[in-house]
C-alpha cells in the first residue's frame, strides 16, 4: 500500500512539473469577485488584465482593489510606511484594465471568468475567446452554482477547461475550490492546482457537482435558517447569535446571506430547484423572494435581513 502511494505521488509530482506555469492571466468581470481575484493575482506577482465592458465598473474595481491593497499593506508593513507604499505600487503595476479581452488573450496562460451567473452569457464569452486565445490558454469559470461542463460545451478545449471557485472577500478567504470535468486533462488540473498555491490559497479538488463543496453545504444551511424564521421558530438575530457563539462561525447565516447578496442566494436556489426538482434541500423561500423583489439585496443595497 505504502509502495503504491509512493508511486502515485511520484507520478503526480512528475505531471505537476510538466504542467505549464501560469504567470499571466485575464479576469473577465469587474465585480466583487473579479476584482478580488485580480488583486490576489497581482499581490502574488502575476500579470493580470481585468476586463469589463463597462468603464465605470472598471474604475470602481480599481478603487476597490486599491483600498483593499492598502489594508493588506498596512497589516504586512505596520512599521515601514515606505515598504507599504512600494508594495502597493508594485501590486497596482501588475494589474491593467481593458474593455475587451482581445489583446490580453493573445498571451494569456489562463482566463478566469467571473461575470454574472448567466449560462448564455458565459457560453457566449467562452465561445468567442476560444476562437482568439492560443491553444495553451486554460479556461476556467468562477461560477458558484452552474455546471462547468455546460459552460465548457461552448468551446473546443474541454481538456483545458475547469472551475476555479473563490470566496468572498477573496483577499481574505484562504480557500480555492478547483473543479474538473471528465474531460479536464491531468496537465490542466495540475496547472490549476499549482496556480492556486502560487495565489497563496489552500486548494481542494472537487468534481463538477452542484455547488461543489462549500455552496452545496452552505446554501441549504442559509436557506434552512431563513425557513426557521419564516416558521417563527426563532428571530434572525437569535439564529445569528446561536451560530456565532454555539458553532464558532464568524458570521451568523443572516449576516452572511446579506454579505454574499440575497440576489445571489436566490439565484443559486432558483437554479437548483428547477434543475434538480427531486432534491428536497434545494427549495426557494417566500421571505427571500420578497426581499429580493423589494430590491433589498443585503449589505450592498443598504438593507437585506438587516439595515446597514
Ligand atoms: N481586503 C483586505 N483585507 C480585508 C478585507 C478586504 N476586502 N476585508 C477584511 N479584511 C481583513 C481586515 O483587514 C482584518 O485584518 P486583521 O484582522 O489582520 O486586522 C481581517 O480581514 C478581519 O476583518 P474585519 O476586522 O474588518 O472584520 P471581521 O473580523 O468581522 O472579518 C470577515 C470579516 C473576514 C468577512 C469575516 O466576518 C468572515 O470570515 N466572514 C465569513 C465570510 C464567508 O463565509 N465568506 C464565504 C461566503 S460564500 C462565497 O463567497 C461563495 C460564493 O459562491 C457565494
Boltz pocket constraint, residues with backbone or C-beta under 6 A from the ligand:
constraints:
  - pocket:
      binder: B
      contacts: [[A, 68], [A, 69], [A, 71], [A, 72], [A, 75], [A, 142], [A, 143], [A, 144], [A, 166], [A, 167], [A, 168], [A, 169], [A, 171], [A, 172], [A, 173], [A, 215], [A, 218], [A, 250], [A, 251], [A, 256], [A, 260], [A, 264]]
      max_distance: 6.0
